[in-house]
Amino acid sequence: MPVPLDEYPVHQVPLSMGLVASSDRNVYDRCYLNAHDRSGEIFLVTGLGVYPNLGVIDAYAVVRRGTRQVTVRMSDALGDDRMTQAVGPYRIEVVEPLERIRIVCDADDHGLGLDLTWTGSFPVIDEPPHVLRQGGRALLEAQRFAQLGTWAGTIRLEGEEIPVTEDRWVGNRDRSWGIRPVGEPEPAGRGAAEPDAGFGFWWTYVPIRFEDFALILIAQEDGEGHRSLNEAVRVWDPATGRAPEQLGWPEFEIRYRPGTRHPEGALVHLRGRDGRDLDLEVWTRGLVALNCGPGYGGDPDWSHGQWRGRDWVEGVVTDIEDPEVVARMAFGVVDHVARATFDGAEGFGMFEHGTFGRHLPSGFSDWGSVA
């Protein structure tokens, strides 16, 4: 049967907008947003996703303050109206496409509530396609756009109201869609009997804002250091009238905490369009562990797209200094608030990093290697 979105001329294939062109169970479409006051003392990460071939919609919001990481997560059956981004006490309102978004989460009974409005400070950037294959199969095949902006509103954390103002609170967001592992784990099959001992995945994502411009850097490499995804772009304030500027092939020197794979900072070598060598210096501050409550890869308690029944809502508090949690973080992607300097300017944003298994350029020869 047709769905409400079928009334609009937005079709890409000869199917109802209630269906997707691929039969892959891992089809997804979701958004990610974060907010912080530049200090790293409080860090919010939130998002919503739909999984059409699993029939699931879910959302999460997590705030880390001190050593406490408070998460609320919601899941339900996916309905027919894709224009409504809402699940349980959580909803996203597109106030002005690509410019302004409102997020409301009335899950105070579970420790966290939000009423925040995002305003884009710089134009949206379309990133290169994301692709990751293993054993010939596409584990990840997705498209994404990204943007940096400011926040205003209120965070309600365990009964305390935290004001959020545009002059201090910043962040980045993305929306991605395509294929990636979601829902219940699939049988490992041959991979369990014949694991790839040389497997490695190294990922770094650095969106940083400055006074008149923002930087968006992405690098994805395998165990040998072969780069399959690369992006380095400077996005100018629209008032300047300047087009986005590519900054070449970023070379990363990541400073890992001794005995770990935890990044404390990085030096990134870039090259301007005018031929100048430019260095981005980054220092990490507070973090959110994405696999300790928010449902990202390696979270043993809940994963995006997993069926938990109708009207499911749950609150979780994690101590990020718990040895079990610290060990889990080592095998997941971690988002850090970041301070940076570039071309004489100071900026703030995010340093997202994860490295699993082999990565020879970093000196990691196997899963157990550390700095």
ChimeraX attribute file (.defattr): number of C-alpha atoms within 10 A of each C-alpha:
attribute: neighborCount
match mode: 1-to-1
recipient: residues
	/A:1	6
	/A:2	12
	/A:3	14
	/A:4	13
	/A:5	16
	/A:6	15
	/A:7	11
	/A:8	8
	/A:9	7
	/A:10	9
	/A:11	12
	/A:12	10
	/A:13	10
	/A:14	9
	/A:15	12
	/A:16	17
	/A:17	21
	/A:18	16
	/A:19	15
	/A:20	18
	/A:21	12
	/A:22	12
	/A:23	10
	/A:24	14
	/A:25	17
	/A:26	19
	/A:27	24
	/A:28	25
	/A:29	19
	/A:30	20
	/A:31	19
	/A:32	18
	/A:33	20
	/A:34	28
	/A:35	26
	/A:36	26
	/A:37	22
	/A:38	21
	/A:39	15
	/A:40	18
	/A:41	15
	/A:42	19
	/A:43	25
	/A:44	22
	/A:45	24
	/A:46	20
	/A:47	23
	/A:48	25
	/A:49	24
	/A:50	26
	/A:51	26
	/A:52	24
	/A:53	17
	/A:54	20
	/A:55	15
	/A:56	24
	/A:57	27
	/A:58	29
	/A:59	31
	/A:60	25
	/A:61	26
	/A:62	28
	/A:63	27
	/A:64	24
	/A:65	17
	/A:66	15
	/A:67	14
	/A:68	14
	/A:69	23
	/A:70	24
	/A:71	25
	/A:72	26
	/A:73	28
	/A:74	24
	/A:75	28
	/A:76	23
	/A:77	20
	/A:78	19
	/A:79	14
	/A:80	16
	/A:81	13
	/A:82	14
	/A:83	10
	/A:84	12
	/A:85	19
	/A:86	23
	/A:87	26
	/A:88	19
	/A:89	16
	/A:90	25
	/A:91	19
	/A:92	20
	/A:93	16
	/A:94	17
	/A:95	13
	/A:96	10
	/A:97	8
	/A:98	15
	/A:99	16
	/A:100	17
	/A:101	17
	/A:102	19
	/A:103	20
	/A:104	19
	/A:105	23
	/A:106	16
	/A:107	21
	/A:108	16
	/A:109	12
	/A:110	18
	/A:111	21
	/A:112	23
	/A:113	24
	/A:114	21
	/A:115	17
	/A:116	21
	/A:117	22
	/A:118	27
	/A:119	22
	/A:120	19
	/A:121	22
	/A:122	21
	/A:123	18
	/A:124	16
	/A:125	17
	/A:126	13
	/A:127	20
	/A:128	14
	/A:129	16
	/A:130	18
	/A:131	17
	/A:132	18
	/A:133	10
	/A:134	11
	/A:135	9
	/A:136	7
	/A:137	9
	/A:138	14
	/A:139	15
	/A:140	18
	/A:141	16
	/A:142	19
	/A:143	17
	/A:144	18
	/A:145	17
	/A:146	21
	/A:147	25
	/A:148	28
	/A:149	23
	/A:150	23
	/A:151	26
	/A:152	20
	/A:153	18
	/A:154	17
	/A:155	21
	/A:156	19
	/A:157	19
	/A:158	13
	/A:159	12
	/A:160	11
	/A:161	13
	/A:162	13
	/A:163	12
	/A:164	21
	/A:165	16
	/A:166	15
	/A:167	10
	/A:168	13
	/A:169	20
	/A:170	27
	/A:171	29
	/A:172	26
	/A:173	21
	/A:174	19
	/A:175	18
	/A:176	19
	/A:177	18
	/A:178	21
	/A:179	22
	/A:180	20
	/A:181	19
	/A:182	20
	/A:183	17
	/A:184	13
	/A:185	9
	/A:186	9
	/A:187	8
	/A:188	10
	/A:189	8
	/A:190	9
	/A:191	11
	/A:192	9
	/A:193	8
	/A:194	9
	/A:195	10
	/A:196	11
	/A:197	11
	/A:198	14
	/A:199	17
	/A:200	21
	/A:201	17
	/A:202	22
	/A:203	17
	/A:204	20
	/A:205	18
	/A:206	21
	/A:207	24
	/A:208	29
	/A:209	29
	/A:210	17
	/A:211	11
	/A:212	14
	/A:213	20
	/A:214	24
	/A:215	24
	/A:216	24
	/A:217	21
	/A:218	19
	/A:219	20
	/A:220	21
	/A:221	20
	/A:222	21
	/A:223	22
	/A:224	18
	/A:225	16
	/A:226	13
	/A:227	13
	/A:228	13
	/A:229	16
	/A:230	19
	/A:231	18
	/A:232	21
	/A:233	21
	/A:234	20
	/A:235	23
	/A:236	22
	/A:237	18
	/A:238	13
	/A:239	8
	/A:240	9
	/A:241	8
	/A:242	11
	/A:243	11
	/A:244	16
	/A:245	14
	/A:246	17
	/A:247	23
	/A:248	17
	/A:249	16
	/A:250	21
	/A:251	12
	/A:252	16
	/A:253	14
	/A:254	18
	/A:255	17
	/A:256	16
	/A:257	13
	/A:258	11
	/A:259	9
	/A:260	13
	/A:261	22
	/A:262	20
	/A:263	20
	/A:264	17
	/A:265	21
	/A:266	18
	/A:267	18
	/A:268	18
	/A:269	17
	/A:270	22
	/A:271	16
	/A:272	14
	/A:273	11
	/A:274	7
	/A:275	10
	/A:276	10
	/A:277	13
	/A:278	16
	/A:279	17
	/A:280	20
	/A:281	18
	/A:282	25
	/A:283	19
	/A:284	22
	/A:285	19
	/A:286	20
	/A:287	27
	/A:288	27
	/A:289	26
	/A:290	19
	/A:291	23
	/A:292	29
	/A:293	25
	/A:294	28
	/A:295	22
	/A:296	19
	/A:297	17
	/A:298	16
	/A:299	19
	/A:300	12
	/A:301	10
	/A:302	20
	/A:303	21
	/A:304	28
	/A:305	27
	/A:306	20
	/A:307	19
	/A:308	15
	/A:309	11
	/A:310	14
	/A:311	12
	/A:312	15
	/A:313	20
	/A:314	14
	/A:315	19
	/A:316	15
	/A:317	17
	/A:318	16
	/A:319	16
	/A:320	21
	/A:321	12
	/A:322	11
	/A:323	10
	/A:324	10
	/A:325	15
	/A:326	14
	/A:327	13
	/A:328	17
	/A:329	22
	/A:330	18
	/A:331	18
	/A:332	20
	/A:333	22
	/A:334	22
	/A:335	24
	/A:336	24
	/A:337	28
	/A:338	27
	/A:339	22
	/A:340	22
	/A:341	17
	/A:342	16
	/A:343	10
	/A:344	8
	/A:345	13
	/A:346	15
	/A:347	18
	/A:348	25
	/A:349	30
	/A:350	30
	/A:351	27
	/A:352	21
	/A:353	20
	/A:354	20
	/A:355	25
	/A:356	22
	/A:357	20
	/A:358	24
	/A:359	24
	/A:360	15
	/A:361	14
	/A:362	21
	/A:363	11
	/A:364	20
	/A:365	19
	/A:366	17
	/A:367	16
	/A:368	10
	/A:369	16
	/A:370	17
	/A:371	14
